[in-house]
């Protein structure tokens, strides 16, 4: 029984999927942490693009 337990711990199958899940969780946590900052910067970038566009020239 002890030998089977140690063989189970040494088995590396499925370890990569666990690592990917942890990586996705860390990235999601970072995105949620800085969501307001990223949102503000993206809005200012988009607003800057639209402010530079001249709608009178576009619709002529």
C-alpha angles and dihedrals in degrees: 000000000000090000091053090050092053090046088053091052092049093050107105098188110123093016091111093056090052090051091051091050091051091048092051090048092053093048091048091050091051092049092049091046094053097030095117094047093048092045092052094049093047091050092050091049093051092044090052091053093050093044091057093050114090108218093197091064094043096056099043 
